[in-house]
Structure formats: structure tokens, C-alpha cells
């Protein structure tokens, strides 16, 4: 379902402390969604209960070739997630890892003071996603068949089950984030 903010909603957001750029990036849903060919999907829930799910396509050169995100939270979180994706795309993981909440706020041009935790959540999610990527196990098909996943099943046992990956399921997500299958 697609929607756009009304003039009245934009006015209320400005009065609440959102910059024009933050409103625009939220309203245009910049990089919101999933990424079919992502080689890393990672979610993180902050202490406030808001959640960001990053979907990254990382090239062999460790450059972020593409990125999308999903979120559960307020417009400030959505704007922060969008800003993060814009700041990350095309960067090497080492450089992207250093994106700070302050850079996100600067890119957005400001957020309400009571939503300053949203850029922090976005930056923290990024750092944790990169750390997970660095620690991913690279498994051959044979190793994957024998590997015991977080859910307690081996790769061979998982193949026999009828299931579809669900980005909201922590067990499936942990399994996908823990390893990747390499061709050998």
C-alpha cells in the first residue's frame, strides 16, 4: 500500500521538529523494502522496541553494492534508516562501519529531540550487521548438509522441510546470518 503525507501531516511534522529533508526522505520511502539477492539480512531491536532490518548486497570487494531496509517504528526511525542506506551505498564495509548517529542527523537536517535514539539505532544496527558479516561461516554444500543450525537442524534436515524464509523469525534469521554456502 502506498501513501503520501498530506500538507497538514507535513506541517505537524515540522512543528514536531522534523526537518524538510527528513520529511521528504520519509515520505518518499527511500530504500525501504527488501532485496531479493541480499547476501546479508540483519535485524536489531533497540531498547525502545523499534526494529530495523537491513538487507545488504555486499560484493566480493566488500563494497556495499545495494541496500534496503524495513522498520517497525516511527517516522524518525524510517528517515534514519533511509539516511543510513544512502550514506552506506557504494562504500567499503570498513568505511561504512564508521557512520555515526551524528552523520545521520546531519544528513537529515534534524529530527525532534525526543527521537535522537533513532539514528543511534540505525548506526548500531549497521555496526552489528557488519560484525555478523565478518563472522559468517563460509560452508561448502557438504559442510552445510552436516552443519547444525541455530534452530537445531542440520542443513540436510532443513532441505527436507517445506518452509519459506521469514525475516521476522529469529531462528530462520539467525541461521541465514550465521553462514553462507560457497560453491566448491
PATIZA-991980 format. One record per residue (C-alpha): x, y, z. Coordinates in nm, 4 decimals, m for minus. Layout:
<atoms>
+----------+----------+----------+
|       px |       py |       pz |
+----------+----------+----------+
|        X |        Y |        Z |
...
+----------+----------+----------+
</atoms>
This chain:
<atoms>
+----------+----------+----------+
|       px |       py |       pz |
+----------+----------+----------+
|   0.0000 |   0.0000 |   0.0000 |
|   0.1356 |   0.3396 |  m0.0953 |
|   0.0543 |   0.6686 |   0.0648 |
|   0.1906 |   1.0198 |   0.0760 |
|   0.1749 |   1.2673 |   0.3572 |
|  m0.0868 |   1.5382 |   0.3385 |
|   0.0074 |   1.9036 |   0.3737 |
|  m0.1397 |   1.9024 |   0.7245 |
|   0.0680 |   1.5989 |   0.8251 |
|   0.3843 |   1.7648 |   0.6927 |
|   0.3035 |   2.0805 |   0.8894 |
|   0.2568 |   1.8761 |   1.2076 |
|   0.5897 |   1.7034 |   1.1491 |
|   0.7664 |   2.0376 |   1.1019 |
|   0.6087 |   2.1640 |   1.4245 |
|   0.7310 |   1.8482 |   1.5998 |
|   1.0908 |   1.9197 |   1.4929 |
|   1.1397 |   1.7228 |   1.1697 |
|   1.3446 |   1.8993 |   0.9021 |
|   1.2118 |   1.9337 |   0.5490 |
|   1.4681 |   1.6800 |   0.4285 |
|   1.3721 |   1.4262 |   0.6989 |
|   1.0074 |   1.4624 |   0.5987 |
|   1.0904 |   1.4250 |   0.2290 |
|   1.3064 |   1.1144 |   0.2759 |
|   1.0351 |   0.9598 |   0.4976 |
|   0.7561 |   1.0479 |   0.2553 |
|   0.9482 |   0.9095 |  m0.0457 |
|   1.0297 |   0.5833 |   0.1370 |
|   1.3922 |   0.5961 |   0.0211 |
|   1.5381 |   0.2420 |   0.0076 |
|   1.2510 |   0.0958 |   0.2105 |
|   1.1828 |  m0.2669 |   0.1222 |
|   1.3585 |  m0.5976 |   0.0762 |
|   1.6425 |  m0.7005 |  m0.1500 |
|   1.5982 |  m1.0312 |  m0.3339 |
|   1.9683 |  m1.1018 |  m0.3830 |
|   2.0896 |  m0.9815 |  m0.0420 |
|   2.3779 |  m1.1816 |   0.0989 |
|   2.3100 |  m1.0460 |   0.4468 |
|   1.9816 |  m0.9663 |   0.6193 |
|   2.0134 |  m0.8491 |   0.9760 |
|   1.7633 |  m0.7145 |   1.2269 |
|   1.8169 |  m0.5362 |   1.5526 |
|   1.5631 |  m0.4178 |   1.8076 |
|   1.6566 |  m0.1247 |   2.0268 |
|   1.5649 |  m0.0783 |   2.3925 |
|   1.2664 |   0.1329 |   2.2833 |
|   1.1170 |  m0.1623 |   2.0921 |
|   1.1822 |  m0.0131 |   1.7457 |
|   1.3378 |  m0.2511 |   1.4932 |
|   1.5438 |  m0.2114 |   1.1764 |
|   1.6067 |  m0.4941 |   0.9318 |
|   1.8938 |  m0.4276 |   0.6906 |
|   1.9213 |  m0.6180 |   0.3623 |
|   2.2663 |  m0.5801 |   0.2088 |
|   2.4254 |  m0.6960 |  m0.1131 |
|   2.7975 |  m0.6974 |  m0.0410 |
|   3.0344 |  m0.7573 |  m0.3313 |
|   3.3475 |  m0.9717 |  m0.3261 |
|   3.5435 |  m0.6481 |  m0.2848 |
|   3.3482 |  m0.5864 |   0.0408 |
|   3.1731 |  m0.2837 |  m0.1093 |
|   2.8023 |  m0.2393 |  m0.0375 |
|   2.6566 |  m0.2705 |  m0.3861 |
|   2.2939 |  m0.2343 |  m0.2800 |
|   2.0929 |  m0.1961 |   0.0373 |
|   1.7304 |  m0.1832 |   0.1513 |
|   1.5706 |  m0.1790 |   0.4927 |
|   1.2477 |  m0.2478 |   0.6725 |
|   1.1455 |  m0.0988 |   1.0024 |
|   0.8979 |  m0.1125 |   1.2846 |
|   0.8804 |   0.2279 |   1.4435 |
|   0.8162 |   0.5966 |   1.3933 |
|   0.8880 |   0.8350 |   1.1024 |
|   1.2184 |   0.9342 |   1.2688 |
|   1.3326 |   0.5724 |   1.2532 |
|   1.2242 |   0.5436 |   0.8898 |
|   1.4082 |   0.8641 |   0.7980 |
|   1.7161 |   0.7487 |   0.9928 |
|   1.7117 |   0.4118 |   0.8146 |
|   1.6788 |   0.5796 |   0.4753 |
|   1.9616 |   0.8209 |   0.5534 |
|   2.1801 |   0.5314 |   0.6667 |
|   2.1218 |   0.3430 |   0.3412 |
|   2.2086 |   0.6492 |   0.1329 |
|   2.5269 |   0.7086 |   0.3337 |
|   2.6292 |   0.3389 |   0.3087 |
|   2.5641 |   0.2542 |  m0.0545 |
|   2.8830 |   0.2203 |  m0.2572 |
|   3.1103 |   0.2285 |   0.0465 |
|   3.3580 |  m0.0338 |   0.1597 |
|   3.2499 |  m0.2093 |   0.4808 |
|   3.5403 |  m0.0530 |   0.6737 |
|   3.4274 |   0.2977 |   0.5796 |
|   3.0537 |   0.2271 |   0.6175 |
|   3.1120 |   0.0881 |   0.9659 |
|   3.2186 |   0.4346 |   1.0837 |
|   2.8899 |   0.6079 |   1.0005 |
|   2.7752 |   0.7821 |   1.3175 |
|   2.4354 |   0.8879 |   1.4507 |
|   2.5562 |   1.2475 |   1.4163 |
|   2.6211 |   1.1979 |   1.0430 |
|   2.2713 |   1.0579 |   1.0025 |
|   2.1182 |   1.3580 |   1.1828 |
|   2.3340 |   1.5951 |   0.9768 |
|   2.2241 |   1.4267 |   0.6533 |
|   1.8601 |   1.4557 |   0.7584 |
|   1.8940 |   1.8161 |   0.8702 |
|   1.7374 |   1.7471 |   1.2087 |
|   1.4910 |   1.5335 |   1.3987 |
|   1.2780 |   1.6003 |   1.7053 |
|   1.4962 |   1.5942 |   2.0193 |
|   1.2934 |   1.3108 |   2.1712 |
|   1.3778 |   1.0912 |   1.8679 |
|   1.7569 |   1.1181 |   1.8867 |
|   1.7688 |   0.7462 |   1.9679 |
|   1.6564 |   0.6612 |   1.6112 |
|   1.9862 |   0.7493 |   1.4351 |
|   2.1668 |   0.5660 |   1.7149 |
|   1.9551 |   0.2550 |   1.6499 |
|   2.0279 |   0.2787 |   1.2763 |
|   2.4051 |   0.3141 |   1.3289 |
|   2.4107 |   0.0353 |   1.5888 |
|   2.2208 |  m0.1979 |   1.3545 |
|   2.4764 |  m0.1267 |   1.0830 |
|   2.7716 |  m0.1985 |   1.3124 |
|   2.6174 |  m0.5233 |   1.4345 |
|   2.5306 |  m0.6293 |   1.0773 |
|   2.8874 |  m0.5727 |   0.9598 |
|   3.0239 |  m0.7643 |   1.2581 |
|   2.7885 |  m1.0523 |   1.1772 |
|   2.9010 |  m1.0475 |   0.8130 |
|   3.2668 |  m1.0578 |   0.9156 |
|   3.1985 |  m1.3605 |   1.1382 |
|   2.9846 |  m1.5548 |   0.8904 |
|   3.0938 |  m1.9102 |   0.8316 |
|   3.1719 |  m1.9957 |   0.4702 |
|   3.0482 |  m2.3521 |   0.4165 |
|   3.0681 |  m2.5864 |   0.1208 |
|   2.7461 |  m2.7672 |   0.0284 |
|   2.8713 |  m3.0832 |   0.2035 |
|   2.9648 |  m2.8861 |   0.5173 |
|   2.6238 |  m2.7155 |   0.5105 |
|   2.4439 |  m3.0508 |   0.4927 |
|   2.6182 |  m3.1517 |   0.8181 |
|   2.6168 |  m2.8098 |   0.9877 |
|   2.3850 |  m2.7811 |   1.2885 |
|   2.1994 |  m2.4510 |   1.2603 |
|   2.0794 |  m2.2337 |   1.5491 |
|   1.7373 |  m2.3921 |   1.5133 |
|   1.8904 |  m2.7330 |   1.5946 |
|   1.8530 |  m2.8875 |   1.2493 |
|   2.1247 |  m2.9782 |   1.0024 |
|   2.1294 |  m2.8283 |   0.6544 |
|   2.0211 |  m3.1648 |   0.5124 |
|   1.7231 |  m3.1775 |   0.7517 |
|   1.6249 |  m2.8192 |   0.6629 |
|   1.6204 |  m2.9027 |   0.2921 |
|   1.3559 |  m3.1670 |   0.3588 |
|   1.1206 |  m2.9234 |   0.5300 |
|   0.8677 |  m2.7124 |   0.3482 |
|   0.9401 |  m2.3619 |   0.4713 |
|   0.9985 |  m2.0181 |   0.3339 |
|   1.2481 |  m1.7760 |   0.4860 |
|   1.0805 |  m1.5231 |   0.7117 |
|   1.2668 |  m1.2071 |   0.8042 |
|   1.0605 |  m1.1820 |   1.1211 |
|   1.1592 |  m1.5254 |   1.2526 |
|   1.4675 |  m1.5009 |   1.4736 |
|   1.5528 |  m1.8697 |   1.4285 |
|   1.5495 |  m1.8602 |   1.0485 |
|   1.7198 |  m1.5227 |   1.0503 |
|   1.9971 |  m1.6459 |   1.2805 |
|   2.0570 |  m1.9426 |   1.0527 |
|   2.0808 |  m1.7216 |   0.7445 |
|   2.3055 |  m1.4674 |   0.9164 |
|   2.5359 |  m1.7332 |   1.0579 |
|   2.6614 |  m1.8766 |   0.7304 |
|   2.6670 |  m1.8683 |   0.3574 |
|   2.7115 |  m2.1586 |   0.1149 |
|   3.0099 |  m2.1288 |  m0.1173 |
|   3.0461 |  m2.3074 |  m0.4495 |
|   3.3050 |  m2.5866 |  m0.4262 |
+----------+----------+----------+
</atoms>
